[in-house]
Amino acid sequence: MSNTDLEKSSLDLIEFIWVNKKPIVVLTIIAVIISVVYSLVIPVKYRSQVILYPVFTNSVSLNGAEQIAMFGQEFESEQMMQILQSAPVRDKIIAKYNLKDRYKIPSGNMEKELLLLNYEEHISISRTKYGSVQIQVLDRNQDTAALIANDIAVLHDEAKNKMIQERARVGVNILSEQVNSLKNRMQSMTDSVTALENAGVVAGVVKAALIESMGQTTDSKLRTQLADMLEESNANGRTLVTLSEKLELDAVRLSKYNLALEEMVALSQTEFIHQFKVEDAVAASGKAYPVRWLIVLTGTASTAILSIILLLFLNKIKGIRQKVV
């Protein structure tokens, strides 16, 4: 299409609008009135937000003091969002603020679905380009919006601590069984060592001293006793040495188990902070929704454009009918 054709089409459109200005203006005025009324009827809502940064995952440890000030990366941010959007957090917020009645959800088969849709419409959780997590809450009351946002942030740590503590309690049970089993085995070996020693079994340096004493003594009775001890030691000395070595190894293992158990017990009882809170949510000073001027502008512009399209369509139909006739 040439420039001349374009200019002609533009002029034709302008002429058409001018000829049909009355219905277009009337429809536009009606749209303005309806848009204004609609914008005034819509409930006013206020927005509050909380900005959080997750902590580095490995800092949740009794030996991670050097990592406690480290900010989390993308993985931790995604993990934080998953917890914030989880059912335990959502259900506690719904119950605490009675969102079913607050959002005027009717009872029925679709009650749960409608409640979830309204929850997601009023509460959004997203990751910012800076790696932080943003919680935004819309509500008819500015104070309630701030309270809900702050409570969601608190519930994140509660939910994560609960998961860590549950897992730690499983670890405590496993380690406790291992510690008790190891203690019982050590007690059994200790009893065996004591029985061998009471029977006169010796090994190592003590056995060498025994042999030396036999060579030096002139007392036949004592020599007989020493010979019996040596015979017993030759028969069971290796067993005594093996048991003693195993006891030493198990003592080291028991020490490590006890340290791990102490840390696991601490994990099962400690309430960690898993977030850096940039700012608490505060009551908004101005409404966030609806933006009345935008509603009126959008409604008016849309109506005007649709009116022109409709009139063009009707005019085209009228032309086709005239040609047919």
N, C-alpha and C positions, 0 to 999 in steps of 0.2 A: 504494500500500500504506500503511495507517494505522500509527500508532505501536504500536497493540495487536498488529497482525499481525507487525510487526518484532520486538516483544518475544517473541511466541510462537515465531517462527522461531528466535530466538537461544536461547531456552530449550530448544527441541527439539534444536538443534545441540549444546548443552552436554550435554543428556541423552544424546544419541547417542554423543558422545565418551566420556562416563563409562561407558556400557554396554560400549563397545568399547575400553575403556582398555588392556586386556591386550595385544591385538595391536598397538595403536599404540605402547605402551611398549616391547614387544619389538622392533618394527621400528626404533624410535628408538634403542634401545640398540645394535642391530646397526649402524645408521648411524654412531653415535658411534665404535664400535670400528673400522669400516672407514675412517672419516675420519681417525682418529688414526694408523692404520697407513699410510694413503696419504700423510699429511702428513710422516710420518717417512721414508718411502721416497723421496719427491721430493728430488732433489739440491739442496743449498743453493747459492744464487747470491748474489753481491755486486754492488752497483751503484756505479759511479764516473761522474763527469760533469765535463765541461769547459764553461765559459761563454765564448763569444767574441762580440766586436762587430766587424763589418766596418769597414774604413776607407773613407773617401769615395773613390769611383771615380776622380775626376779627380786625386787626389793621387799617382797613379802617373805621375809626370812629373818630369823634371829641373828644370822651372821651376815646380813646384807646392809649394814649401817652405811657403807660407802656408796650404796646405790639408792638410798632413801630419798635423795633430792633429785633423782633423775626423772624427767618427763617421759611418758610413754610415747610410742611411735604409732604408726597406722594400725598395727595389729591390736595394740591396747585400746585404741579409739574404737575400732570395730567391736571389740569385746565389750567395751563399756556400753555401746549402743545396744548390743544384743541383750544385755542385762536390763538396761533401762526400758526396753520394749518388751520384756518378758512378762508372762502372765502373773507371777507373784507380785511384781511391782504394780502392774495395771490393776489387779484385783484389789489390792490394798487401797489404792487411790479411789477406785470406784466405791468401795465400801465406806471409807472414811468420809468422803464428801457426798455420799448418796447421789451419785451422778445419774442414776436411773431417773430419780424424780427431778433432779436439777435439769436434765436434758429433756424431760417430759416424754420418756419412752413408754409407750403403751405396753401393757402385759399381753403376752400371746406367744405364738410359735416363733416369731421373728424378733422377740425381745432382745436376745443375746446379740444377734447380728446388728440390729439397730444401735444397740449400746456401744458396740465396738466401732461402728462407723462414726458415731458422734464423738467417741473418745479420740479417734484418730483425726477427726476434723478439728477438735479443740486443742489437742496436745500433739506437738510435733517434736521429734528428736532427730537431729541431723549433725553431720560432721562438717566443720568449717574448713576452709582452705588452709587454715593455720594448724590443723591437727587437733583442735579442741572439739568438744561436743557441746552442742547448743540445745537447751530445753526451752521450748516456747509454749506458753499456755494462754489460751483465749478463754475469757469468762465474762459474764455479765457484771460481775463485781470485781473491781480492781484488786481489792485485798485478797479475795479468794484465789484469783489468778496467781498472785505472788506466793501464797501459801502452798498451792498445789505444786508449783515449780520447785520450791525449796524442798518440799517433802519428797518429790521424785528423786532429787539429788541425794537426799539422806537414805532413801530406800535402796539406792544402788549399793552403798557400802553394806547395808544390812543383808541384802541378798547375796553379795559376794562373800561376805564373812560367813554366812550360813553354809554356803557351798564348801568353803575352805575348812570350816570346823567339822562338817560332816565327814569330809574326806580324811581329816586329821584324826578323828575319832576311830575310823577304821584302821588307820596306821597305828594308833595307840593300842588297839586290841591285838593286832598282829605282832607288834614289837613286845607287848607284855607277854604273849604266849612264848615268843622266842626267848625272852629273858628268863622266864620261869623254867622253860625246858632246859636252858643252858645251866641254870643254877642247880636244877635237879641232877643233871649229868655230872656237874662239878662236885656236888655233894657225894654222889655215888663213888666217883673216882677218889675223893678225899678219904672216904671210909675205907676203900680198898688199900690206899697208901698207908693209912693208920694201921690196918690189920697186918700188912706186910712188915711194917716197922716194929709192931709189937711182937711179931714172930721172929724178929732178929735179922730181917733182911736189910742189908746195907748195899750201897753202891758208890762208885767214884772214889773220892778222897777217903771217905770213911772205910770203904772196903780195903783200900791200900793200907790204912792204919791198922786195920784188923789183922791183915797178913803179917805186918811188921811186928805186931804184939805177939802173935803166935810164935814167931821166930825168936823172940827175946824172953818169953816167959819160961820158967822152970817148974811152975806149978802144973802138975799133970791134970788136976781137976779143971783148972782154968783153961788149960790148953784144950781139953776135951770140949768145954763149952764154946771156946772160940772156933774150934773145928766144926762144931754143929752149926754155928752162925755162918761160917764161911760156906758150908755145904748148902745151907738154905739160901744164902745170897747168890751162890752160883746157879741155883735152880730158878730163883725168882727175881734176881737182880735186874734183869733186862725189863721185866714187867714193871718193876718199881720205877726205873728210869723213864720208860715210855709213858706211864701214868703221870709222872711229875712233869714231863715235857708238855703233855696234853693239857694239864692243869694251867701251866703258864700261858699257853696259847689261848685257852678258853678265858683266862682272866683278862687278857687283852681284848678279846672279842666281847666279853661282857661289859667292859668299860665303854667300848664303842656303842654297843646296844643301849646302854644306860643314857649316854649322851644323846643319841637319836631319840630315845623315848622321852627324855626331858623336853627336847625341842618340839616333838610332836604333841606332847601334853600342853605345852605353852601355845602352840598353834590352835589347838582345839578350844582354848579358853580366852584367847586374845582378840580384842576388837580392833582391827587394823583400819587405817584411813587409806582408801584407794584412789583418792582424787585430790587435785589441786583446784580449789574453787576460786575462780577469778573474781566473781562478784555474786552476792546473794540477789535473788529476785526481790524487787521492791514494787509497791503499788504504782501503777502507771498514772501519770498526771493527765494524760489525754487518751481519748478513745482510739482504738486501732481499726475498728470496724463498726458500722459501714463508713466508707468514704463517700459521702453523699454527692459531692460535686461530680465525682467520677461516675457514679450510678446514673445521675441525670444526663451527663454528657454522653455516656455510652448509649443509654436508651434513646436519647434524642437523635444522635447521629445514625444509629442503626435503623430507627424508624424512617428517617428521611431517605436514607439510601434504599431501604426496602420499598418505600412508597414509589420512588422513581422507577425501580426495577419492575414493580407490579404494574404501574401505569404504562411503561414501555411494552410489557407483555400484553396487556389488554389492548393497547393501540395496535400491536402487531396482529393480534387475533382479529381485530375489527377490519384491518386492511385485507387480511386473507379472505375473510367472509365477503367483503365487497368485490374482490376479484372473482370469487367463485360465482357470485350472483351476476 
